[in-house]
């Protein structure tokens, strides 16, 4: 016989694998069931109320049922003890009178008298079927007086030694024992009493079956339990109905609110009756009506504002073109004018350039406001884009005495972006950094990971005061209104940059501290349409010193618009990343 190869599975190993697979399947099913129950518990107010009502009522009704059943059992046992005790006393007196006729236990007629007494006390018939057993014993006269029972059964196993000792000592005692007396196993109430005679003491015992009392107690317990279960179910049903009356209008209000938030402003709740829920529905409808009126009014105002901005921007194109032609002609002939007129021509040319930029930015803002901005995404290497922006702003940087430093990867950084919009964002960020750089270097850093790319622009100028990082993206906002612009900016650059970042599904965030400069970070998804969760680069520079903790210590609050209305960035100054909450 050949043995199986080493890799051949044995029956035991196959059984273990099958058992393990079954266990994993059962565990997965149980986990799924538990998860579903947990979700139902969290999401359904009605389920929670009904469950809590059922549990509380079950505990309460169960406690009362136990007390009632215990009380009924106690009353039945007490009645049985009272009845047996009365019969025992009467039987003891009767037996004492019968036995006092004899002065010696050896008398011939004594045994017959004992037999007759036992039969009489048992009911007069030795074959009676009432279940009560009467026994007379004489432990002190063993061998002289024979114990007798009626019916004739063996009662010794049911009379405990403690009970016999107590009765032999001259006291009445009782106990409850379970045993078999010629039939099925039954619980008995055993009472014993001493019977004094002229020749000594004998013991009289009554053994009364408690089957009827147990059956009555069982019926009472069943009745109490059935009543309790019915009461608990009724309470659960009542709780479900009452909760439904309250939850249903709340659910209707929630669905109506969801439709309102989706833009269906004509949705309303049905008002039935005049109770509190009807008042809630009426108040909700009034709120929805007011919101609809305000939203429509604001939409109309916004539409008029956008139309005005667009119309003005377009209408100014024609006179601006004429003024530009005349200004170009005057600027070209400025050398033939006296110095004052030549200077005026130069100022006119510069302001016209700024005016054209302002019109272009206003048109772009109006397109964003109208929702007509379109993203032309394509796979783009961002390294040449950063180089191109740095080269185009090199002249401005030389005039401002600012050096532009680049920290770029050696390999291409490919992302699905609109290169024109990304370049415009970088021009705005780098231009602002150069203008506010205070003749100190401006550093541009590019980084990426599997899901996002990020570009940071760091300057070491005057920085931002606390709270100004919330305002830098507002239209026409300036940190220092008295500060003269070197680049002739329009005040809309960062606002347009923010809209460009949002159009990509990205973030544009700002950090700044007085005397430490500022840093702006642009984070874009590597694949168009993906959702951002983290950024490859830190918002807080590594060399930032916090006023309340020193470098690399403490926390920082930097707020800048992100994919929603704003992005809250909180993290340690020296940490690798930060927690972000995007609204």
C-alpha positions, 0 to 999 in steps of 0.5 A: 500500500502506498501512502498519499503524497505530502500535499494530498489533503487528509479527510481530517484536514478537509473537514477542518477546512470545511468547518472553518469555511462554515464558521466564517460564513456564519460569522459574516452572516451574523456580522451583517445581521448585527450591522443591519440591526444597528443601522435600523436602531440608529435610523428609526426612532419608532424602533427605539421607542417600541423596543425600549417600551417592550423591554421596560414593560417586560421587566415591570410585568415580569416582576409583578407576575413573579410576585403574584405567582409567588403570593398565590403559591404561598397562600395555597401552601398556607391553606394546606398547612392549616388544614393538615395541622387541624386534622393532625391535632384532632387525630392526635387527641383521638389517638391519645384517647384510644391508646390510653386504654392500655398501660403496657405496649405488650398488651394483645389488643394494642396493635389492633387498636393502632390499626383501627385508629390509622384506618379511622384517621385515614377516612375509614377505608384502607384503600381510600384514594384521596392521596392522604397517608396516615402513619403511626410509628413508635421508634421507642418500642421497636420490636414491640409495636409495629408501625402502621400506615393507611394506605399500606405504603412505605413512608420511611423515605419521606419522613426525614431524620430531622423531622423524626427527631423533632417529633420524638422530642415532643414537638409538632413539625413539618416538612415538604418532601418529594417521593413515590408512594406506590404511584408517580413521583409527587410532592408531599406535605409531611406533618408529625405530632407526638401522641402521649399515652400511658405506656409512652409516646408514639408518633402520628404523621400525616402525608398530604399530596400537594399535586392539586395545589401545584396544579392550581399554582401552575394554572395561576402562573400560566394565567399571569404569564399569558396576561403579562405577555398580552399586556406587553404586546398591547403596550408595544402595539400602543407605543408603535401606534403613538410613535407612528402618529408623531414620527410620520409627520416628522418623516414627511417634514424631513422628505419635504425639507430634502426636496426643498434643499434639492431646489423644489421650492414649491413643496409643502406639508399637508396640514390636518387638524389643529393640534401641535403636529398641525401647528408644526406643519403650518409653521414649516409651510410658512418657513418654506414660503418665506424661504422661497420668497427670499431665495427668488428675490436673491436669485433675481437680484443676483441675476440682475447683478450678473447681467449688469456686470456682463452688460457693463463689461461688454458695453465698455469694450467699444469705448475702451477700444477707441480710447486704447487706439488714441492712447497708443498713438499718444504713447508712441509720440510721447518723446515729442511732448514735454516731460509733464505730458509724456508722463501723463501719456505713460500713466494713461497707458498703464491705467488702460492696461489695468482697466483692460485687465479689470474688464477681463476679470469681470467677464470671467467672474460673471461667467463663474456667477452665471455657471457658464465656466467650462473646465477643459481637462487634459493630462498635463505635466505641471513642471513646465507650467510652473517654469513658464509662470516663473519665467513670465514673472521674472521681470516683475521679480527683478524690479521688486528685488525678489528671487523666485526659487523652485522646488520641483520633482525631477520626474514629470507631475501629470494630472488631469487639469485645465492648464490655462486655468492652473497657469492663471492661478499660479500667476496670481499667487506668485504675483501676489507673493512677489508684490508682498515679498518685501525683497525676500525670496519666494519659493514655489514647491510642487508635490504629488501623491497617488490621488492629488497634486499640490503647489505651494507659494511661500513668501516671507513678507509682511504676512497675514494678521489673524482672521485675514486668511478668511478675507484674502479670497474676497473680491477687491479685498486688500490687506492694507488699503493704503499700500500702493500696488506695484503690479496694477492688479484688479483685486479679483485675482484670488477670487478668480483663482478660488473659482478655478480651484473649485471648478477642478474640485480642488482646494485653494487655502491660505496661511499667514502670520505677521512678520513670517510671511504667507503661504498659499496652497493649491491642491487638485485631484490627479484624476478629474472628478475624484474627491480630495481627502488629503494634500501631498504638501503641508499648508503650514510651512516647516519654518513657521513659528507659532506665537503661542508655542514656538516652532513645531509646537502648538496648533494653527488655524488656517482657513481658506475656501476649498471644495465647498464654502470654506476649508478649516485646516488645523494641525501642528506646525511641524506635522506632516499633514493636518486635519481638514473639514471641508464644507 
